[in-house]
Amino acid sequence: MIEQIKSSLDNPNQLEKLYRENRSAFKKDFNSIYNEIKENTTAKIWNERLNFESDEISWGTKNELIFVIFASIIAGFIAKLPHYFGFTEELFYSRNIAFVVFPLLATYFVWKQNTPIKRIVIASIAILVSVFYINYLPNNNQSDTLILACLHLPLFLWAVLGFTYLGDQVKNNQRRLDFLRYNGDLVVMTAIILLAGGLFTALTINLFRLIDIPIEEFYFKNIGIWGLAASPIVGTYLVQTNPQLVNKVSPIIAKIFTPIVLVTLVVYLVAVIYTGKDPYQDREFLLIFNMLLIGVMAITFFSIAESSKTSGSKITTVMLFALSIVTIVVNGIALSAIVFRISEWGITPNRLAVLGSNILVLLNLLYMSYKLFKTVKDKNEIENVGNSIAFFLPFYSLWTIVVTFLFPVLFNFR
């Protein structure tokens, strides 16, 4: 795109087309060559347009505020359905907790991006089918496939959210990375909102205690649950209307936690060897080991997604490469333990689900590590590292669909 930008400086219409085709890539490439073209008047204008950051908080348009308010009310209403209709809370929330937020977030991006009707229909059908499917599965608390479906359904709805976020750029790797960054920014913003809400809750409850009015039960049932349901929606709204609020925080978090996670993971592996813990025989330990793998993968992906916005420092790249190698070791141990358990005790839904996800993660890690190794020698390769993550996102979505919708049928709902 760099050459296209240079050749289009005297063609405002073409520059605008390039920008709208891939805004993130345009901004990155434009900033990388700005020193070469900064004498050009058009370049100066675009520099201000792309990099201007207001100190003021934007509250968006009136319609956006109205949408967020109504979406928050609907999210709270969905969360309160067991109270209104007498549903069993454990049964309802175990199957439907993801429907409190994800469909409304998807609706937000559909509305914001003027999504074509065809894509709206696809996303709507996916959500409606999910609602009926998960709630009509046989009610058997001992069913492994039911538990797997309930655990993987939020991931499927997250994929639907990604589909609506990408709009008409589903195959665009840069846009997929933008979606990952949005998730990282949303986690940061939602955490801040929840922290502020927690402090307000503690203050409110204690103020009423001073005048001998116990409001804890009423507050949590009628106010707290609405606030929890609304927080991701409000967080998304703030992130989208004020990207400057967290776009400097997320990279800092990524840089801080990358070395911390790397050191912690190495120390943990040494401790595992020292204590003689055996993931091949200890099922609970293997479960924790896989949860550790998921957490490390999330941090690694988030760190790389942030680093790919810039060329990054060589030290950061080396640490990411080292972290990916250590994560491969963790994945290798978990994968070999699953294979061992299958060979000894046969295939079960849980073992097959973990086997498939571990194989997918291993392939992604190997590909990503290869790209990181190339980046250590040439920092301009960092964009390809991000692409290695974006490339695998559809495969994760497909496996989620298999586990959620096919496993119960394949294993006869047991």
Secondary structure, DSSP 8 states (H G I E B T S, - for coil): -HHHHHHTTT-HHHHHHHHHH-HHHHHHHHHHHHHHHTTSHHHHHHHHHHH---SS-----HHHHHHHHHHHHHHHHHHTHHHHH---HHHHHHHHGGGGTHHHHHHHHHHHTT--HHHHHHHHHHHHHHHHHHHHS---TT-HHHHHHHHHHHHHHHHHHHHHHHTT-TT-HHHHHHHHHHHHHHHHHHHHHHHHHHHHHHHHHHHHHHTT---HHHHIIIIIHHHHHHHHHHHHHHHHH-GGGTTTHHHHHHHHHHHHHHHHHHHHHHHHHHHT--TTT-HHHHHHHHHHHHHHHHHHHHHHHHHTTS---HHHHHHHHHHHHHHHHHHHHHHHHHHHHHHHH---HHHHHHHHHHHHHHHHHHHHHHHHHHHHH-GGGHHHHHHHHHHHHHHHHHHHHIIIIIHHHHTTT-
